[in-house]
Amino acid sequence: MKARSLCASTLVAILGVTVLGAATPAFAAPTELTSEGTVKVTEGTAGGGESETVDPENPGEVLPTPDPESPDENTNTEQGSLVIEKTTDLDFGSVKTSANTVTSYAKPMTFNGGTTKRGAYVQWADVRAGGVFGYTITAQLTKQFTSGTNVLSGSTIDFSNGLAAAQGDNTNAVPSNVQTGFQLTEAANDAKTVVVADKDKKEGKGRHVLEFGQSSTSQNGTPGTDAESVKLTIPAATASNMAVADYTATVTWKITAAPAAEETPEVTPEG
């Protein structure tokens, strides 16, 4: 820019000498001048307890801390660029021994002194840099309901009325492959695929949440199902002989990046 200004002033001086007495020509002033902006991008993280919980029924808002009597909300204490951030515990209350199959539904999450209810949910985020897309979320009953040596053998957990939503300011495409209902069993390696974000369609970036069962005031999903969308089933053979105890199980949610595209091997012409 300095070289350009210097050249223009030199030209004016020469004209002033060689065209003495003539009117000095007018030179148009520049009408544009640019500024350069710089920013350095590094890959961020999600999770780690810093993220708030997106309200799956009002994605532009966040949920408060659950009530003391509500099932617990679990927050991932580890950070990552592709991470499960939140899950909720499943409180099936009390059941009695029976000659018949026994079923019980998980209690809904409650907030604001019980005036706000939500179904069980899982929240995740994808903030990987460099145009990396695609992942799979699975759920698995990795520990059957157990109390000491007592096991509720053959018991299953059914999830239904799934509703997926992106955080309110997240305009990225919501994963198109979401299982709104599935069953978890004690069978080994019986992980169920719940969400698939398509790599080629560039889905699922940012923060998303999946709720099972919606409140009576929900404008989406199936209203009034927050207390009847996660069901425990204990088969009759087990229910008739259960030991009186408090049982716990573990459901493990896992997010896995889509595999990288395989490179086509280079073919060397013969000869």
Beta strands, then each sheet from edge to edge (+ up, - down):
strand 1: 46-47
strand 2: 53-54
strand 3: 62-63
strand 4: 73-75
strand 5: 79-80
strand 6: 82-88
strand 7: 102-105
strand 8: 109-111
strand 9: 116-118
strand 10: 120-126
strand 11: 135-147
strand 12: 150-151
strand 13: 156-159
strand 14: 162-166
strand 15: 177-178
strand 16: 182-184
strand 17: 192-197
strand 18: 206-212
strand 19: 230-234
strand 20: 248-257
sheet 1: 1+ 5-
sheet 2: 2+ 3-
sheet 3: 4+ 6- 10+ 18- 14+
sheet 4: 7+ 19- 13+ 16-
sheet 5: 8+ 9-
sheet 6: 12+ 11- 17+ 15-
sheet 7: 12+ 11- 20+
end
